Every structure is written in structure tokens, then in C-alpha cells.
Amino acid sequence: MPLGKIQLQIVSKLVEMGRLDAEQRTVLASRPDELNGDALDRLLQDEYKVTAFQCLVAKARALNLSPFNVARYKVSPKTFERIPQDFCQEHLVLPVGQVGEMLLVAFANPFEVTLPTKIQEMTGKQVVRLLAREKDLKEKFNKSHENGAGFDDVVMQIGAEYGEAEPETDLRDEDVSEESGPIIQLANRIIEDAFFSGTSDIHVEPQEKEVIVRNRIDGVCLEKLRLPKKVGPALVARLKIMCNLDISERRLPQDGRIIFKNFTKKNLDLDLRVSTAPLNHGEGVVMRILDKQKTTLPLPALGFSEENLAKYRECIRQPYGMILHCGPTGSGKSMTLYSALNEINTPDVVIRTAEDPIEYTLPGLNQMQMHRQIGLTFASALRAFLRQDPDVILVGEIRDKETANIAVEAALTGHLLLSTLHTNDAPTTISRLTEMGIETFMISSSLLCVCAQRLLRRVCKQCRVPHTPENREKEILEKALGWSGPIFRANPKGCAKCNNNGYKGRVGIHELMVTTEELIDAINKEVESAELKKIAMRNGMKTLHQDSMLKVKEGLTTIEEAIANVPPDM
């Protein structure tokens, strides 16, 4: 239904309610320019003295919904028990009551059709939509954030229960068993809150006088919560129990996995990769969220330029050879590899993977979880795979000489091998392999391509600001692309869609070095990485910096974000 038609219906409902007369309706109908968005509300309130709530009632009746006055609703910690606060704030919804199996939810946007289904899947309750004013909802969230409603109830309970505990007290299993409610609630709430706010990693960090919980969202760490120092050991012990680690061992780092659906009644199918480490003020924990409901993205959605995508697709369809992805932790290497496997995953192709941990489960793949304690390493998994008639092998990471040797051997004996390596750019991957003791002729004859990648924050499409590059910015763009047209900047104030950050989501940048005859000769002659880079660029490789500038030109990110992650080429 067109927006103008709905606005006319709102005016008609106000006539029925006795707030306007027929003459006023005719006047308003003849002013279509003022019947858009909030302009009608302002006009009715300023010129016709209709109250904000009466406007809401009329709008609700026009849309066959019930109105709800959020301004009078008192938000308490229990409000966000079923639907996390961050999710509510992002989508401007508020759970305001429950009748039997029905959940009453106030919506700001009545045209959002997928949201009720999401909430229903999340809560297991049938959603009844009520209409609320966007302004009232935003004000309510601002106040609840100031009061810290998200974790207030749990923190208060913890203060009451653990107030007398000594920081260095040895915690036994029974101290933080399933019965110690506040700690269990806190651990669950931290994980749920992080999941719904789009967090990739949760950091629990003990400090001298308190424990800080930080969430990494779109590559940036944001402080979420400060807890009393005494809570730290209990919270860490609870997280260790959830992933079957030894809670009495606090002197050594430990790795584990939390299967979260075993600890919550909510419909959340996610796992967490957990790493604990002894720090100077106690044990710290970092948890990587692995969303099992999130399917792999298709390759075109990952940020590949058209040229790089065509080259990469050609490489993954080769019958044998080695494809390596490099970049720091959290640069999207795993997601790209899974997307590549998903594209070549057909019934006639046998794919084996060795992973630590298995991040996404894909139908049709034979995936193996590494277990170093019992000797199941990447090297031993690779050896086993070579006897199991695979067409494609994915090795989570090449960390040592043994794994590197077997990987090259597999690529030379009729298998397509994909793996990751920790290097800064594509050309230095060659020197990294030679440092591991791999012969240069083995590298040159097995390697198909090396893809270095990073993730840059996407500038928010809703509130981005047009900008004309000048001075140094103009110089950088001209050098990288030979172009210096208008670009976009992040809005410092942001908007509701990007949570007032100016950025929302991330996009990949890639440096794809495909082997050519000239490059193979250079590798065999053991030339330096800088020379390899020049040769690759002559043969069509775009550097990370050039690709990042291309994303700036396309309006996907900002020049500040690009330069902060990848320095300009020398």
C-alpha cells in the first residue's frame, strides 16, 4: 500500500474519532507534500492540536493494529528476558507483556514483515504486534541503557551472593554448580547479548580491581560490562564447566568448546570456541562465537572484485594444486574457504576437511575435528586423508614443516588442497614456506594462487556523508586507481540502523596472486618478496591497498578505514 494512501487513512480515522472535521480532511488531502513520514504527525500536532497519542491511535486503526503507549510502560530487567535488549534496540521493538502463549511486542515499523517470524523462532511464542511511536521507543532504550537494565538484575544478585567471598578463594566444582543461579544467568546473558549484537569474540578480562567484559563487533572492541573482582573466578569456572575444562587448573592455558543449546531454553544453535589463559590478575577467557544457523555466503557476497572473482573461481575448479589464504586472525579466511568449498561441493566430488575447530558444518563435506592431546594433528589428518581417495582437501592451517610438506605432496599428487597461513600479504607467503624448509621447485609446481585478505568496516548506507577528497586523500586515490572523484565518509553521529557508529557490517578486500610462468621462474630463482610483488602486479595482481581503494571508490567503506587497516603501497 502506498505511503500516501495510509496517511490519508490516518486523517480519515482522526475524522471518525472527532479530532478533525470533513473540511480539515479536504485541506490535508490537498497537501500531499506534507503527508510524508513524520511531517504529517508534526502538522497535526502543531496546526490541528492533535496529541501524539491520538495520532498513534489513528495510525494503528488505519493499519488494523492495537496502539501501545510505550512512554507509560516501565522497562525492568525482566523486560528483556525473552528478547535481548540489543536486538530490541536494533530493530526498535519492545516486549510489553504475555498472554498465555502469546507475546505482546510493540513495533515502531509496522511494515517490517520478517521481524515477527524472527521473534517467534527466538522465543517459541506467537507474536502479537502492537504499534508504538518510534520516538518513545528510542527514548525508552536510551534511559534503560543509562540505567544498565541489560545486566542490572544479575549484577545485583551476584553482589548479594558473592559479596563476602575472598578473591583468592579456591573455587570447587560445587561452588559454581548448576545451582549457583546468578553466575549461570550471567554467563548465559553475556553470551546471548553478544550473539544478538553481532559480536564475533567475547573477552572476559580480569583487572586489578574489577573484571571487564568486552565484545568485538565489526572488528572493534567495545566495553560491555564491569563486574566486581570477586566474581571473576566464579564466572571463569562456570565457563570452564560449560566446555568441560579442568576448573582446578589455573596455571596453564586451556582450549575448549561450548555447545550453547545445552545450556539455554532459547532457540539458539551456536557454539563458542573458548580459550583460557593465566593473566597477571587472574584467568582471562576469550570466546569466538560460531553461529551454526548462519550459512556460508556465496563468493560474490564476500567483496571480491569482478576480476578477482573470475580468477579465483578458475583456481578452485582446477583438478589439483594448492590454494592458500593468508591474513591475521579474524580476517575472514575461514568464511572464504567454506564459500569456495560450497561452490564446488557436488555429489561427484569427495571433500575432506581437517579443522580446529569445525566452524561451520556443511552437508556433503566430511569434516574432522583436530584433537592434539591424543595426537590427532593437521599432519596426521592429512596423512590419513591421502589414503581415503579425496578430490579436495581443506587443512585448517599450515603451522609447521611437517604439515607444509604433506600439503605440498598432496597438491602434487592429484588433489586440490586449500589451507591458511599467517602472513601479511600474498608474496611473503612464498618466503614463509621456504623458511619452513619447503624446496622452491616444490612450491612453484604445486601453488595455484595465494589470496591475502582483510575485513574493513562497511560505511552505513543510511547515514553516510558524500565527501570530496583533497590533498593527501586525493593523492592516495590517484596513485592507487588513477581516479579522485567523490567518495563517502562515515557520519560521526551515526543513525539508528548502525547503532550511532557510522559503520554497519564488514566487507572483504583481497590480494589475489595467481601463478604465472614469470612468477614460477622467480620463485625457482628464490627472488625476494618485494620482487615477487612487482612481478605479480605486472601480471595483473591488485594489492590489498589498491583493492581497499576500489571499495572506497564504490562507496562501501571510507578512506580512513582503508588506510587504518592497510598502509598505502610504497
Salt bridges, closest charged atoms under 4 A:
GLU16 OE1 - LYS13 NZ 3.80
GLU34 OE1 - ARG31 NE 2.67
GLU47 OE1 - ARG31 NH1 3.83
ASP86 OD2 - LYS224 NZ 2.99
GLU90 OE2 - LYS504 NZ 3.03
GLU101 OE2 - LYS125 NZ 3.26
GLU134 OE2 - LYS138 NZ 2.99
ASP136 OD1 - ARG133 NH1 3.32
ASP153 OD2 - ARG189 NH2 3.14
GLU174 OE2 - ARG172 NE 2.90
ASP175 OD1 - ARG172 NH2 3.86
GLU178 OE2 - ARG238 NH1 3.13
GLU192 OE1 - LYS266 NZ 3.00
ASP193 OD2 - LYS224 NZ 3.52
ASP201 OD2 - ARG288 NE 2.81
GLU205 OE2 - HIS203 ND1 3.82
GLU205 OE1 - ARG214 NE 2.93
GLU210 OE2 - ARG226 NH1 2.33
GLU223 OE2 - ARG226 NE 2.57
GLU249 OE2 - ARG251 NE 3.41
ASP255 OD2 - ARG372 NH2 3.98
ASP271 OD2 - ARG257 NE 3.15
ASP271 OD2 - LYS292 NZ 3.59
GLU283 OE2 - LYS240 NZ 2.85
GLU307 OE2 - LYS311 NZ 3.47
GLU307 OE1 - LYS542 NZ 3.69
GLU343 OE2 - ARG313 NE 2.73
GLU343 OE2 - ARG317 NH1 3.26
ASP356 OD2 - ARG372 NH2 3.55
GLU359 OE2 - ARG273 NH1 3.61
GLU397 OE1 - ARG399 NE 3.17
GLU397 OE2 - HIS422 NE2 3.38
GLU402 OE2 - ARG383 NH2 2.43
GLU473 OE1 - HIS467 NE2 2.77
GLU473 OE2 - ARG489 NH2 3.27
GLU475 OE2 - ARG472 NH1 3.22
GLU518 OE2 - ARG538 NH2 2.55
ASP547 OD2 - LYS551 NZ 3.15
GLU560 OE2 - ARG489 NE 2.82
GLU561 OE1 - ARG457 NE 3.23
ASP569 OD1 - LYS533 NZ 3.70
